Amino acid sequence: MTLTKPFRRAFITLAVGALALTVAPGVASAGDYDLLRCKSGMVCLYKGSLADRDLIDSSYGKLNVNGLSANTRYYIVNNGTESPGQDHYRFQYAGSDKCLHFNVGKTLQSGAWIELLAPNYQILVDQRWGGEC
């Protein structure tokens, strides 16, 4: 069977398009990246500065805050994935409610992290995932 010139062009165009779709990388959505050694979908606790990337705990649920040192800076990062109604990390710290948005993209965004200063870290309670802040 011989294809006419217009049909050959259409066939080649469709074949090239199909090939491009099979090898093109998917577009990652919010929070689909590991960030500062924090796996996608987790909330993470760091000691010192975020630049040091001293990850001391990570969790899909609650962070372990037992045994943290006094007079030390800590950071919490929400690297959760987008999931309406349960992608914001909520907790009480130093007597007030806090909420961290999930991080969007490959760089740390404001609103997705908080700095904790000793001695208030021991008052980090009621950790949970929830909806919009």
PyRosetta script that sets phi, psi and omega in degrees:
from pyrosetta import init, pose_from_sequence

init()
pose = pose_from_sequence("MTLTKPFRRAFITLAVGALALTVAPGVASAGDYDLLRCKSGMVCLYKGSLADRDLIDSSYGKLNVNGLSANTRYYIVNNGTESPGQDHYRFQYAGSDKCLHFNVGKTLQSGAWIELLAPNYQILVDQRWGGEC")
pose.set_psi(1, 130.7)
pose.set_omega(1, -178.9)
pose.set_phi(2, -110.5)
pose.set_psi(2, 128.5)
pose.set_omega(2, 179.1)
pose.set_phi(3, -90.2)
pose.set_psi(3, 143.6)
pose.set_omega(3, 176.1)
pose.set_phi(4, -74.1)
pose.set_psi(4, 164.0)
pose.set_omega(4, -175.4)
pose.set_phi(5, -55.5)
pose.set_psi(5, -46.9)
pose.set_omega(5, 178.9)
pose.set_phi(6, -62.6)
pose.set_psi(6, -38.0)
pose.set_omega(6, 178.7)
pose.set_phi(7, -68.4)
pose.set_psi(7, -37.4)
pose.set_omega(7, 177.7)
pose.set_phi(8, -62.3)
pose.set_psi(8, -44.2)
pose.set_omega(8, 178.5)
pose.set_phi(9, -60.7)
pose.set_psi(9, -45.6)
pose.set_omega(9, 179.9)
pose.set_phi(10, -63.1)
pose.set_psi(10, -42.6)
pose.set_omega(10, 179.0)
pose.set_phi(11, -62.0)
pose.set_psi(11, -46.2)
pose.set_omega(11, 179.9)
pose.set_phi(12, -63.8)
pose.set_psi(12, -42.3)
pose.set_omega(12, 179.3)
pose.set_phi(13, -61.2)
pose.set_psi(13, -45.0)
pose.set_omega(13, 178.2)
pose.set_phi(14, -64.4)
pose.set_psi(14, -40.3)
pose.set_omega(14, -179.5)
pose.set_phi(15, -65.1)
pose.set_psi(15, -44.3)
pose.set_omega(15, 179.3)
pose.set_phi(16, -65.3)
pose.set_psi(16, -41.4)
pose.set_omega(16, 177.9)
pose.set_phi(17, -62.0)
pose.set_psi(17, -43.1)
pose.set_omega(17, 178.7)
pose.set_phi(18, -64.1)
pose.set_psi(18, -40.3)
pose.set_omega(18, 177.8)
pose.set_phi(19, -63.5)
pose.set_psi(19, -43.0)
pose.set_omega(19, 179.6)
pose.set_phi(20, -61.3)
pose.set_psi(20, -38.9)
pose.set_omega(20, 179.5)
pose.set_phi(21, -67.3)
pose.set_psi(21, -31.5)
pose.set_omega(21, -178.2)
pose.set_phi(22, -79.8)
pose.set_psi(22, -21.9)
pose.set_omega(22, -178.5)
pose.set_phi(23, -107.5)
pose.set_psi(23, -7.9)
pose.set_omega(23, -179.4)
pose.set_phi(24, -72.7)
pose.set_psi(24, 135.4)
pose.set_omega(24, 178.1)
pose.set_phi(25, -70.7)
pose.set_psi(25, 149.4)
pose.set_omega(25, 176.9)
pose.set_phi(26, -72.7)
pose.set_psi(26, 155.4)
pose.set_omega(26, 177.3)
pose.set_phi(27, -87.1)
pose.set_psi(27, 123.0)
pose.set_omega(27, -179.0)
pose.set_phi(28, -76.1)
pose.set_psi(28, 144.7)
pose.set_omega(28, 178.3)
pose.set_phi(29, -96.0)
pose.set_psi(29, -179.2)
pose.set_omega(29, -178.1)
pose.set_phi(30, -53.3)
pose.set_psi(30, 133.6)
pose.set_omega(30, 174.5)
pose.set_phi(31, 75.4)
pose.set_psi(31, 9.8)
pose.set_omega(31, -179.1)
pose.set_phi(32, -89.4)
pose.set_psi(32, 22.4)
pose.set_omega(32, -178.4)
pose.set_phi(33, -124.4)
pose.set_psi(33, 142.9)
pose.set_omega(33, 166.8)
pose.set_phi(34, -71.0)
pose.set_psi(34, 140.4)
pose.set_omega(34, -172.9)
pose.set_phi(35, -140.4)
pose.set_psi(35, 122.8)
pose.set_omega(35, 178.4)
pose.set_phi(36, 52.5)
pose.set_psi(36, 41.6)
pose.set_omega(36, -178.1)
pose.set_phi(37, 69.6)
pose.set_psi(37, 8.4)
pose.set_omega(37, 178.6)
pose.set_phi(38, -96.6)
pose.set_psi(38, 119.2)
pose.set_omega(38, -177.8)
pose.set_phi(39, -66.8)
pose.set_psi(39, 148.9)
pose.set_omega(39, 176.7)
pose.set_phi(40, -57.5)
pose.set_psi(40, 134.7)
pose.set_omega(40, 178.6)
pose.set_phi(41, 93.4)
pose.set_psi(41, -1.7)
pose.set_omega(41, -175.5)
pose.set_phi(42, -112.3)
pose.set_psi(42, 162.2)
pose.set_omega(42, 167.2)
pose.set_phi(43, -107.7)
pose.set_psi(43, 139.3)
pose.set_omega(43, -171.9)
pose.set_phi(44, -130.7)
pose.set_psi(44, 149.3)
pose.set_omega(44, -179.9)
pose.set_phi(45, -117.4)
pose.set_psi(45, 128.4)
pose.set_omega(45, -178.5)
pose.set_phi(46, -119.4)
pose.set_psi(46, 150.1)
pose.set_omega(46, 175.9)
pose.set_phi(47, -108.5)
pose.set_psi(47, 141.8)
pose.set_omega(47, 179.2)
pose.set_phi(48, 84.8)
pose.set_psi(48, -124.9)
pose.set_omega(48, 178.7)
pose.set_phi(49, -112.9)
pose.set_psi(49, 158.3)
pose.set_omega(49, 177.6)
pose.set_phi(50, -65.5)
pose.set_psi(50, -29.8)
pose.set_omega(50, 178.6)
pose.set_phi(51, -62.8)
pose.set_psi(51, -32.1)
pose.set_omega(51, 178.5)
pose.set_phi(52, -72.3)
pose.set_psi(52, -23.0)
pose.set_omega(52, -179.9)
pose.set_phi(53, 55.0)
pose.set_psi(53, 39.4)
pose.set_omega(53, 178.8)
pose.set_phi(54, -84.8)
pose.set_psi(54, 80.2)
pose.set_omega(54, -178.4)
pose.set_phi(55, -72.7)
pose.set_psi(55, 120.3)
pose.set_omega(55, -178.7)
pose.set_phi(56, -110.3)
pose.set_psi(56, -16.8)
pose.set_omega(56, 174.2)
pose.set_phi(57, -160.7)
pose.set_psi(57, 147.1)
pose.set_omega(57, 174.1)
pose.set_phi(58, -144.7)
pose.set_psi(58, 149.4)
pose.set_omega(58, -174.1)
pose.set_phi(59, -158.2)
pose.set_psi(59, 151.7)
pose.set_omega(59, 169.2)
pose.set_phi(60, -85.5)
pose.set_psi(60, -3.5)
pose.set_omega(60, -178.1)
pose.set_phi(61, -133.5)
pose.set_psi(61, -103.4)
pose.set_omega(61, -176.4)
pose.set_phi(62, -103.2)
pose.set_psi(62, 139.6)
pose.set_omega(62, 176.1)
pose.set_phi(63, -79.2)
pose.set_psi(63, 145.5)
pose.set_omega(63, 175.0)
pose.set_phi(64, -86.3)
pose.set_psi(64, 111.8)
pose.set_omega(64, -179.1)
pose.set_phi(65, -108.5)
pose.set_psi(65, 11.3)
pose.set_omega(65, 177.5)
pose.set_phi(66, -74.6)
pose.set_psi(66, 140.8)
pose.set_omega(66, 174.5)
pose.set_phi(67, 77.5)
pose.set_psi(67, 17.7)
pose.set_omega(67, 177.1)
pose.set_phi(68, -74.8)
pose.set_psi(68, 147.9)
pose.set_omega(68, -176.2)
pose.set_phi(69, -79.0)
pose.set_psi(69, 142.5)
pose.set_omega(69, 173.8)
pose.set_phi(70, -72.5)
pose.set_psi(70, 161.1)
pose.set_omega(70, 179.1)
pose.set_phi(71, 56.2)
pose.set_psi(71, 36.3)
pose.set_omega(71, -179.0)
pose.set_phi(72, -133.0)
pose.set_psi(72, 144.6)
pose.set_omega(72, 176.4)
pose.set_phi(73, -87.5)
pose.set_psi(73, 139.0)
pose.set_omega(73, 175.7)
pose.set_phi(74, -130.8)
pose.set_psi(74, 154.6)
pose.set_omega(74, 176.6)
pose.set_phi(75, -131.5)
pose.set_psi(75, 142.7)
pose.set_omega(75, 170.9)
pose.set_phi(76, -112.5)
pose.set_psi(76, 133.9)
pose.set_omega(76, 178.1)
pose.set_phi(77, -123.3)
pose.set_psi(77, 131.6)
pose.set_omega(77, 175.0)
pose.set_phi(78, -96.2)
pose.set_psi(78, 102.9)
pose.set_omega(78, 175.4)
pose.set_phi(79, -106.3)
pose.set_psi(79, 33.3)
pose.set_omega(79, 178.3)
pose.set_phi(80, -66.9)
pose.set_psi(80, 164.7)
pose.set_omega(80, 178.3)
pose.set_phi(81, -98.4)
pose.set_psi(81, 154.5)
pose.set_omega(81, -178.1)
pose.set_phi(82, -62.2)
pose.set_psi(82, 122.5)
pose.set_omega(82, -179.7)
pose.set_phi(83, -157.7)
pose.set_psi(83, 96.0)
pose.set_omega(83, -174.5)
pose.set_phi(84, -47.9)
pose.set_psi(84, 131.7)
pose.set_omega(84, 178.5)
pose.set_phi(85, 88.3)
pose.set_psi(85, -8.9)
pose.set_omega(85, -178.5)
pose.set_phi(86, -152.6)
pose.set_psi(86, 29.4)
pose.set_omega(86, -177.8)
pose.set_phi(87, -113.0)
pose.set_psi(87, 5.9)
pose.set_omega(87, 176.8)
pose.set_phi(88, -109.7)
pose.set_psi(88, 139.3)
pose.set_omega(88, -176.2)
pose.set_phi(89, -98.5)
pose.set_psi(89, 121.7)
pose.set_omega(89, -176.4)
pose.set_phi(90, -115.2)
pose.set_psi(90, 146.1)
pose.set_omega(90, 177.1)
pose.set_phi(91, -165.4)
pose.set_psi(91, 167.1)
pose.set_omega(91, 173.6)
pose.set_phi(92, -105.0)
pose.set_psi(92, 136.0)
pose.set_omega(92, -179.0)
pose.set_phi(93, -143.5)
pose.set_psi(93, 128.1)
pose.set_omega(93, 177.7)
pose.set_phi(94, 52.8)
pose.set_psi(94, 38.0)
pose.set_omega(94, 174.6)
pose.set_phi(95, 84.5)
pose.set_psi(95, 3.7)
pose.set_omega(95, 178.1)
pose.set_phi(96, -133.9)
pose.set_psi(96, 154.5)
pose.set_omega(96, 179.3)
pose.set_phi(97, -74.8)
pose.set_psi(97, 136.9)
pose.set_omega(97, 177.9)
pose.set_phi(98, -124.9)
pose.set_psi(98, 153.9)
pose.set_omega(98, 179.5)
pose.set_phi(99, -147.7)
pose.set_psi(99, 128.8)
pose.set_omega(99, 178.5)
pose.set_phi(100, -110.9)
pose.set_psi(100, 127.9)
pose.set_omega(100, 174.5)
pose.set_phi(101, -70.2)
pose.set_psi(101, 154.3)
pose.set_omega(101, 174.1)
pose.set_phi(102, -69.7)
pose.set_psi(102, 147.4)
pose.set_omega(102, -178.9)
pose.set_phi(103, -76.0)
pose.set_psi(103, 142.3)
pose.set_omega(103, 179.4)
pose.set_phi(104, -112.4)
pose.set_psi(104, 117.3)
pose.set_omega(104, 174.1)
pose.set_phi(105, 93.0)
pose.set_psi(105, -166.4)
pose.set_omega(105, -171.7)
pose.set_phi(106, -91.0)
pose.set_psi(106, -8.6)
pose.set_omega(106, 178.6)
pose.set_phi(107, -117.5)
pose.set_psi(107, 149.1)
pose.set_omega(107, -176.7)
pose.set_phi(108, -69.4)
pose.set_psi(108, 125.4)
pose.set_omega(108, -178.1)
pose.set_phi(109, -100.3)
pose.set_psi(109, 148.8)
pose.set_omega(109, 174.5)
pose.set_phi(110, -63.5)
pose.set_psi(110, 147.7)
pose.set_omega(110, -176.7)
pose.set_phi(111, 92.9)
pose.set_psi(111, -15.1)
pose.set_omega(111, 179.4)
pose.set_phi(112, -101.7)
pose.set_psi(112, 2.9)
pose.set_omega(112, -178.9)
pose.set_phi(113, -147.0)
pose.set_psi(113, 160.6)
pose.set_omega(113, 175.6)
pose.set_phi(114, -145.2)
pose.set_psi(114, 146.6)
pose.set_omega(114, 175.3)
pose.set_phi(115, -96.3)
pose.set_psi(115, 132.8)
pose.set_omega(115, 177.6)
pose.set_phi(116, -111.2)
pose.set_psi(116, 132.7)
pose.set_omega(116, 179.3)
pose.set_phi(117, -111.9)
pose.set_psi(117, 133.6)
pose.set_omega(117, 176.0)
pose.set_phi(118, -63.7)
pose.set_psi(118, 147.1)
pose.set_omega(118, 9.5)
pose.set_phi(119, -95.3)
pose.set_psi(119, 13.5)
pose.set_omega(119, -172.9)
pose.set_phi(120, -78.1)
pose.set_psi(120, -7.2)
pose.set_omega(120, -177.1)
pose.set_phi(121, -60.3)
pose.set_psi(121, -30.5)
pose.set_omega(121, -177.7)
pose.set_phi(122, -70.2)
pose.set_psi(122, -7.8)
pose.set_omega(122, -179.6)
pose.set_phi(123, -99.0)
pose.set_psi(123, 13.4)
pose.set_omega(123, 177.1)
pose.set_phi(124, -77.1)
pose.set_psi(124, 102.7)
pose.set_omega(124, -175.1)
pose.set_phi(125, -132.8)
pose.set_psi(125, 171.9)
pose.set_omega(125, 174.2)
pose.set_phi(126, 53.6)
pose.set_psi(126, 50.1)
pose.set_omega(126, 178.9)
pose.set_phi(127, -75.9)
pose.set_psi(127, 133.6)
pose.set_omega(127, 179.7)
pose.set_phi(128, -164.9)
pose.set_psi(128, 157.4)
pose.set_omega(128, 172.5)
pose.set_phi(129, -88.5)
pose.set_psi(129, 143.3)
pose.set_omega(129, 179.6)
pose.set_phi(130, -156.1)
pose.set_psi(130, -170.6)
pose.set_omega(130, -178.7)
pose.set_phi(131, -83.5)
pose.set_psi(131, -163.4)
pose.set_omega(131, -176.6)
pose.set_phi(132, -48.7)
pose.set_psi(132, 142.9)
pose.set_omega(132, 177.4)
pose.set_phi(133, -73.6)
pose.dump_pdb("model.pdb")
